[in-house]
């Protein structure tokens, strides 16, 4: 029997791939008129893991993705899209008869957005999909979002514990807790995270705390080693047991916020992979986040590593 050959990766992004339809402008007024003309209609690829993987790859990391594209034309297209940016898709599994997740992204005139998601008959990440053998060839696991799949969440405590046992850095973001899962149910996940990167709203919902520092303290009490809370226009809070940084944003015109958090996380974790300290990694991430909102699309604005450095220099933050 031939031994399986695994790709050598800096980071494996675990989570969702979606086929995105970007529509702009879509404001509440559309429901009071018969017809609204769009100025932008874009077909793209999104989903937390897909967004992160493209940005990681553009920043020069050896990147792979573990996800479940559908058994349909959209699944073929999203996989090709990732591969054209150098993302390894060997850890993607197509479940026969499944459909690719689809998101209709309704972008407001101010760049904020709401989503309509189609998830019926779509494949789910689970224990049967994730190959533990890949961990021996991976430096970091980045979970796109807790709450993206209940089947993934159920397996994450075991998967992340095994990753840490094998010396792999573990990181996770989260998404809206639509099923109101209590924080206690995440104990097994958080206990095995080196980096946790929720937004302020997500952290507030989970901890029932309004102060970001108090939110971080709750996560520390559950075993997280480093907490990064994305604060929107207020920047980000980065903390561990010894360090605390509140870093401001780099102001720019906001065209579309879709995927901005995923871009930020990929930027921050790129710094960690490079061996940078928390502040330098966070400063780099703010530049990546600033670039992310300058065009329509969840992963299209950022071009390469040099673009980020140029933004940092223009903002007088290289390296502050």
N, C-alpha and C positions, 0 to 999 in steps of 0.2 A: 504493500500500500504506500502510495506517495505521501510524504509528509507535507502538510499544508505550509505554504510560505506566506508569512504575514508582512505587510508593509511596515517599514520603520517610520514611526510618526513622532512629531513633537507633541501633537494634540489630536485627540479623537473627540469630535463633537457628537453628542448623543441627544437625539430629540426629533423635532419635527422638520419635515419638508412640506412646503405648500406651493401650489400654483396660485399666484397672486394676480388679481385684476385691479389695477390702481385707477381710481376715478377722482377727478378734481375739476372744479370745486363742488363739494357736496355739503351744504349747510342745512340746518333745520327748515329753512324756507322752502325747500323742494317739496315738502308735503302740503304746501298751501297754494301751489301753482300746478298747472297742467303739464308743463314741460320745462326742463332746465338744460341749457347747453353746457357741455363740458369743454374745458380748454385743454384737458389732458386725459388721455386714455392709454394706459401702458400695461402690457402683459409682462409679468416678471416672475421670479422665483423668490419665495420667502420661507418663513418658518424659522424658529429660533436657532436650531442646529444648522440649517442651511445658511442663514445670515452670518452666524459666527464663523462657519467654515470658510466662506468666501473671503471674509475680512482677514481671518488668520492667514489664509493662503496669500492674499495680496500683500500682507506684511512680511512675507518671506518664511513662514513656518511650514514645515512638512505636515500637512493637514489631512485628516480623514474624517469621514462622517458615518455614524451608525444610525440608520433611519429606515423607514418603510415606505418608499415611493410606491404608488399604485401600479396595478397590473393593467395599465392603460396608456394611451398616447401621452397624457400629461406626465406620467411617471417616467417615460422615456425622455421627454423633453427636459424635466427638471434635473435628471441625472446627467444628461449631456451638458447642461448649463454649468453644473458644479465641476464637471471634469474639464471644461474649457478653461477654468481658473486654476487647475492643478489640484483640485480636491480629490483625494482617493476615495472611491465609492465601494471598495471591496467589502466593507462591513454593512452595506445596505442590503436589505432582504425584501424581495418582492413576494407578497403573499398572493397566491393565485385567486383571481376574481375580485381582488380589492381595488378600490379607487383612490386616487391621489386627493389629499386634502386640498380644498380650494378656499381662498379668502378673497372677498370683495372688500377692498380697502377704500373707505369713504373719507377722502381728505378734505378738511375744511379749508377755507380761504386763508386761515392763519397758520396752516401747516399741521395742526392737530388732526387726529383721525379716529374713526371708529371702524370696527370690523364686522363683516357678516361672514360666518364660517360654515362650510359644508363639510361634515365629518362622517356621514352615513356610509357604512360599508368600507371604511378606510382602515388600513392595516395599523396595528398597534405594536409599539416596542414592548418586549417582554423578555423574560429569562431565556426563552427559546431562541431569541434573535441575537442577543449579545454574546459574543464569543470571548470567553475568558482568556484564551490563548493570545489575543491581541494585546492584552495588558503587558505582556513581557516585551513588547516592541513599541511601547507608548510612554512618553514622558508625562503627559497630563491628560486627564479626562475632564471635559467641560460639558456638564449637563445643561442643555439649552433652557429647560424650564421644568421645575417641579410643578406638578398638576397638569402636565401636557397629556400624560397617559396614566390612568390608574394602575394599569398592569406594570408600567415602568416603575412607578413610585413604590409598588409592593416589593420590587426586586432590588431597588437602589440600596437599601441598607447592606445587603449581602454583597452586591457588586462593588460599592464604594469601599467597604471593609477589605475586600479582596484586593482592590486596586492599591490601597494604602499598604497592605501587607507586602505587596510586590514593589513598593517604592514609587508608586505613581502619585503625582500631585492630583488632588481632587478639587473640583470647583463646580458650583451650581448656581444658576439664576432661578427665578420663579416667575410665574404668571398669575393672573387673577385667580383667586381661590373661589371659583364659582360654586363649588359644592360645599363651601363652608367647613372644610376639613379642620379640626382643631389642631393647634400647634403641637399638642402632645403626640399626635399621630405621626409627626415628622421627626420624632426624637431619634429614631434609628438612622435617618438620613443625615441630619445635622451633626450627629456625633462623629461622622466620618468625612466631614468637609474641611479642607484646608482653607477654602475661600468661598464665601457666600455673598452674592451680589444682588439683593433685591432692590426694587425701587422703594421710595419712601412710602407710597400708598400700600404696596404689598407688605412691607415690614409693619406698617401701622395696623393693617388688617390681621396679621398673624399674631402680633404681640399685644395688641390693644393699648399700645403706648404711643403718645404723640411726639415725644422728644426722640430724635434720632439716636442720641447717645444711650438713652434708656432702651431703645429697640435693640441696639447692638449688645447691650449688657445681657438682655434676655437670650440672644443667640449664643453669646459666650458661655452662658450658664448651661447650655445644651451641648457644648462641646465644639462649636465652630472655632477655628483658630484665628481667622482673619475675616472681618466683615467690611463690605463696601456697600454703602447705601446710596443709591442714585437719587439725587434731590432735585432733578429737573433744572429749572433756571437758577436754583441755588447751588448748583455744582454737585459735589459728592462728599460724603464723610467716609474716611478710611481709618479703620482702627484694628489693633490687636491688643494684647495684654500690656504692651509697653509703649506703643506709638499711637498718635492721633493726628489726623490731617483733615482739614476742611478746605477743599480746593474749589476755586470758582470756575465757572464755565469760561470758554473763549467765545465771546459774542459773535454772532453771524446772522445773516438773514435766514429765516426759517421757511423752507419750502415744503418740507414733508418730514414729520417726526417718525415715520414708520421705520422700525428696526434700529432706532438710535440707541436704545439700551443694549441691543445685541452687539452693535459696533463698539460701544464703549467697553463692554466686557471683553471682547476680543482684543481690543487695544490694551486694556489693563493686564490681561493674562499673557499677552505677548511680552510685556515688560517683565513679568515674573519668569517666563521661560528664558529670557535673556539674562536673568540673574540680577535685575535691577531691584532697588529698594521700593518700598510701598509708595513713597512720595513721587519718585521719578516715574514709576509705572502709572500712577494716578494722573500725573501731569500729561503723560503721553496719551492716556485714555481720553482726557478732556479734549485734546486736539482731534482724535479720531471721531469722537461724538460730535464735535463742531462740524467736521466735514460731512458727516452722515446726513445732516438735515438740509443740505444745500441743493439737493436734487430730489425728484420723485423716484421712489424706489428704496427698498430696504437694505440693499447692499451694493448699489451702483455708484454712489458718490465718491467713495474712496478709490483711488487708483493704485497707489503703491506707498511704500514706507517713506520714500523721499518727500512725498506730498505732506505727510504728517510733520516731518521735521521742518519743512518750509512754513507751515502754519504756526508751529511753535516759535520759530524765529520772528515771524511777522508780529506775533503777539507779545514778544519780549519774554517768553517763558521757556527758552531753550538754554540751559536747564536752569530753572529758577531755584 
